[in-house]
Amino acid sequence: MRIGLFTDAYLPQIGGVSTSTALLQRALKERGHLAFVITGSDPDQAKDEVDVFRVPSLPFVSAKRLTLGLHPLLAKQLKSLGIDIVHSQTEFGMGLFARQFAKQMNIPHVHTFHTLYEDWLNDQIRSKEGGIYQKFTGSYVKSKSRRFCNKADRIIVPTPKTKKVLLDYGVTRPIDIIPTGINLSGFQAAREDSEGAKAVRDALGIKASDKMLLYLGRISREKHIDEPLHYLKRALQGKTDVHFVLVGDGPAREELTKAAEKSSIAPYVHFVGPVPWSEVPRYYAAADIFISASQSETQGLTYMEALAAGVPILVRSDPAIDDVVQQGINGYTFVDESSFFEKLDKILSLDSAGYKVLSDAAYESARPYSVDQFADSVLSVYEEEIAKYEKNASDHSRTEQIKGKLKEET
């Protein structure tokens, strides 16, 4: 099978969509299929990429990039690949090119809905609840998502929450819930690599006996990173052995860095910036707790990565992660400053034996999210959609033959 994966976000960008697409491509290839990624250019892209086609792009908001258009020569090259099915990862940019390409080639178009754009857009424009901008963006996003999804043959979503969102938008195409997989072995290996974790801590000046809290992902408004930073002013008061490490980049990084520098916890907040994907598992393994206040997740891929590295999570409560967080077993959720402080104190107060129980449970809870299970489920969708197209083509050919025979007889 030859698959075209169209995405606006891809490595070296850090994020759920880029990671998911890269893992899916690798898993499809391991199963003997040809998987091509069609994505935007990136100044830090690898020079030795294989089966990756880059489209010119420009920087956009929230560390995203805006693709400029599919060049006719590239379009011709893609058509020569004999792609059997198109799988888009975005409703914009490359998603529009994917839809157009599938229509031109008369092949199936499968789409994965990754992002809750209502939350994302509202945070970008800092709109107030009930304000004109919020109403406009909400209406636009619903309309755009509904129209795009209803023109695809099949939709994949990671959680029941996301499926409900699309149904509420008015999406009528078949929707499959397939949790995004993660590369369990990479994070599990990092968990056993004590030297790699030590190197991360040493570089940040964090002692082995200190506690390391980690956020990893886009540094942008929709992630609400300002909340844990504010909460930690209270939680870390009088403590000199707890550090908050933030890995990633985005438009809010400078703003948050300045805010942290002016606070009482400045010496214990570390903005690392972006790191190579190969180094990401080490940062998880070096951490004691993973923290996030985001409510724009469709699944919480970074939460699962943390769990796979044996790191308990402390994250804002959200229906999208109901199946991910097992309260008191692999971590906790919080809803406000008071509950954040309470749950953080519970974890920090554990002795080594108690923390090991929590860490081991976190590690075990990540097992159902293997990339192998994810890839096999996605492949089943591909096979079903290709079979439908082949049957329709066969039925059409038979109809044309009958029409031709009747015409000859008359």
C-alpha positions, 0 to 999 in steps of 0.5 A: 500500500502507498500512503500519503500523509499530509500534515502542517506539523512534522519533525523537528517540531515538538508536538502531538501532531508531528510526533503522531505523524512520524510514528505512524509513518515509521510503523507503516514502513515497518509493516511493508508499506510505503508512507510518504509525508507531505509537509511544510518546510522548517529551517531545522529540518534534517538534511537526510530525510527519506520519503518526506516532501517539503512545501515552502512555509512561513512562521505562524502563530504558536510556533506553527508554520503556514504552508504557501502552496503545492508547487506544480512540479511537486504535485506532478511528482506526488502523482507519479508515486501511485498513492493509494490513499490520502491521510490528512492531519490538519483541516488547513494548509496541507489538509486542503491540498490533501483533499484536492489531491485525493479528489484529482486521483480519485482515491480515499481521503481519511482525516485525523482530527487532532486539535480543538481549534476553538480553545486554541484560537480564543487563547491566541486572541485573548478573547473574553467569554461571550465576547464578539471575537469568541463568538466569531472564532467559535462559529468559524471553527465549527463551520470550517471543521464540519465542512472539511470533515464532511468532505473526507471519506472517514474521520479518525479521532483519539478520544470519545470527547473529540468524537462528541465535539465533531458530532455537535459540529454537525459532522456526518461522516463515519468517525473511528476512535483510535487513540494515538500511539506512542513509542513505548520502547524509547521512553521505557529505555530512557527510564532505565538510562540513569546516566542520561537522566543525570546528564540532563539534571547536571546541565540544569544544575539540579541535584539528584536529591532535588525534585524536578517538575516538567512541562514539555510541549508548545510554550503558547497561551492555549497551554495555560502555562502561566497557571502552574507558574503562578501556583508554584509561587505558593507551592515552592515558598520556602523550598530550595530543592524543587525545580520547574523545567519547561522544554519547548518553544512558542510565542509565549516563551519570552513573555513567560520567561520575563514573568518568571524572572521577576518572581520569587521562584526565578532561580528554580524555573528553567526555560530550556527551549526546543531540544532534538526529538532524540533527547526528549525521552531523557527529559521525561526520565529526569523528571519526578512529576509531569505538569500541565494546565492545558484544556485544549488537548484532544488526547494528551500525548505528552501525558502518555509519554511521561507515563511511559517514562515512569513519571507520575502526572499532575494535570488539569482535569479534562474529559479528554484524559478521563481514561489516562489519569488514574487518580492516586495510581499514576497521578492526579488531576487538579481544577484550581490552585487549591487542588493543585497545591494539595495534589502536588504536596501529596506526591512531593511528600512520598518517601522513596518507596511510596514514589516508586509505587506511583512511578511503577503504576505510571509506567504500567498504565502507558502499555495500552498506548503502543504505536503498534496497536495504533498503526494496526487500527489505522491500517484497518481503516485504510484497507476498508476505504480502499476496498470501498473505492475498488468496489465502487469502481468495479460497479461503475465499470460493470454499469458502463459495460451494461450500458454499452451492450444495451446501446449496441443491441438497440 
